[in-house]
């Protein structure tokens, strides 16, 4: 997938990645980086060949916070729901005989919720990045429609991005290099998801 090497198309990619890597580890300030991630998604949607410029820092910061809220809705809340569904049966002694069954059923339901949330999350970010409207991230019908229109390519994109993040997390503890590698993957992932959105139809 050529988007993996997308950041290197930019003549100043090393400088831009290092800036992002350093900012990424600074509490609160790191929201600028998540805002930049949305900018990378927008660049992928528009088919841009270079990394976004480091400008409009205030806007990046605000959008980074909005991304955090979207992440909470799509990833944190489903985890909480799944946990509740899995463990509620154990709270009732009268259901003890059926606890195993209900916990297995709850685990399956929770797993499905998590899978669906993780599938929808990247497309929701692309929806937000495209128009800059917070509400677009929660247009469930359009998100599902777009995912269906490019399902296999979209699924491959998610798998590739997750593998990249898995590898980079192994070196993320290394000062500067690890942080820069993590930011590099963020930018590449943004471009990958942006392209997926651009190829989709509502």
Number of C-alpha atoms within 10 A of each C-alpha: 9 7 19 18 13 22 24 17 12 14 11 13 18 14 12 19 24 18 17 26 24 18 19 20 14 11 8 12 15 19 23 24 26 25 24 29 28 27 25 29 32 28 23 29 23 15 13 14 15 17 24 20 12 14 9 10 15 11 12 21 20 15 25 23 17 17 23 15 14 20 18 13 15 23 19 15 14 21 18 13 14 20 15 14 19 21 16 13 19 15 10 10 10 10 12 13 9 12 19 13 12 19 18 14 14 20 18 15 16 22 17 14 18 21 14 15 20 16 19 20 20 27 25 27 27 29 26 24 26 22 12 15 11 18 12 18 25 20 13 13 10 17 25 17 14 22 23 14 16 16 16 11 14 24 14 12 20 19 12 16 19 14 12 18 18 11 13 19 15 11 14 18 12 12 12 15 16 17 24 25 23 24 28 25 23 25 30 25 27 29 32 28 25 29 23 26 29 18 14 19 13 12
